[in-house]
Amino acid sequence: MLNGMPVIKLAKLMSEELGTHYSRGSLYGKFDRDTLTLRECQAIAKILGYHIEFIKD
């Protein structure tokens, strides 16, 4: 679960958001291999109700 959302539901919502098929297994694989793209990270943040912000030190 991520932020209370089952990974299978996250995969479904990511598929709809990005137009690419995601499954629970493919997401776990990306998490394990550290291969999420910035686009995928932004989609996950949006789905979970967050945004990504870069702040210069």
SULRATA-V650242 format. One record per backbone hydrogen bond with DSSP energy under -1.0 kcal/mol. NH is the residue of the N-H (numbers start at 1). CO is the residue of the C=O. If there is no record, write none. Layout:
nh:co
NH:CO
NH:CO
This chain:
nh:co
2:5
5:2
10:6
11:7
12:8
13:9
14:10
15:11
16:12
17:13
18:14
19:15
27:23
28:24
29:25
30:26
31:27
32:28
33:29
35:30
41:37
42:38
43:39
44:40
45:41
46:42
47:43
48:44
49:46
50:45
